[in-house]
Amino acid sequence: MSTIAANLSEIRERINRAALHAGRNPDEITLIGVSKNQPAESIREAWSAGLSHFGENRVQEWEAKRSQLAGVAGRFTIHLIGHLQSNKAARASRAFDSIDSLDDFSLAQKLNRVVADDPTASKLPVLVEVHIGGEESKTGVALEALPQLAERILEFPFLRLQGLMCIPPFAENPEDARSHFAQLRELKEKLEAHLGIPLPRLSMGMSHDFEIAISEGATEIRVGTALFGSRVIP
Ligand SMILES: *Cc1c(COP(=O)(O)O)cnc(C)c1O
């Protein structure tokens, strides 16, 4: 078995254990393999081992890798999980199945417009990235601005708001992230009540803290180094 396949099966076991421990069904949790700074070959390997969701944080990097994945790209779900500049909105909407890092009204407006302009495109799934954990974390919409941004996204006919995402500040002890994960879950529940729609996706937890995120309600976790090893492309 390759290292990636072995890592994948170990991570799946950890997901199962964490879910069962939290009284949850492991099938509710989607594993996203974060392949940023990893070669296309690693994606192929993880896909062959059964992984069906990947995350990249830059449009250009994914476009380059996609061209090396003939026969494989298009057969899994690819998420944009990094900050998106609005001048790349059109390319991102074509290259990704879901934009998981939406944090700004004008970007939402731009994405809606580029999808509207493409007659072959269907509604684009999005998550709003929330700024959780104070000054140390730099991306995401401020807590106070979340309800209004979510309301306005709902008015865009070509975007489908599906949930929330966060990247809490790095903490040596994964337990320190627990309160941030709990906060994102509570925000999601409040927002569902406020908007009157279900928000099925809660994207939180990375290599060193995904078990904590699962115990706080994550429906998808984003795992890079634990699956692929150290990032190799600078
Ligand atoms: C890099 C990255 C990850 C994965 O981090 P690891 O610690 O390698 O698991 C998850 N989410 C986002 C947004 C990232 O940029």
The ligand as a Gaussian input file, in Angstrom:
#p B3LYP/6-31G(d) Opt

LIG

0 1
 C       -3.705000      24.101000       4.280000
 C       -5.114000      24.140000       4.718000
 C       -5.701000      23.040000       5.368000
 C       -4.951000      21.746000       5.708000
 O       -4.035000      21.952000       6.714000
 P       -3.237000      20.702000       7.370000
 O       -2.811000      21.234000       8.682000
 O       -2.108000      20.404000       6.452000
 O       -4.186000      19.581000       7.483000
 C       -7.037000      23.129000       5.711000
 N       -7.767000      24.240000       5.439000
 C       -7.241000      25.306000       4.822000
 C       -8.100000      26.481000       4.554000
 C       -5.904000      25.298000       4.446000
 O       -5.398000      26.379000       3.828000

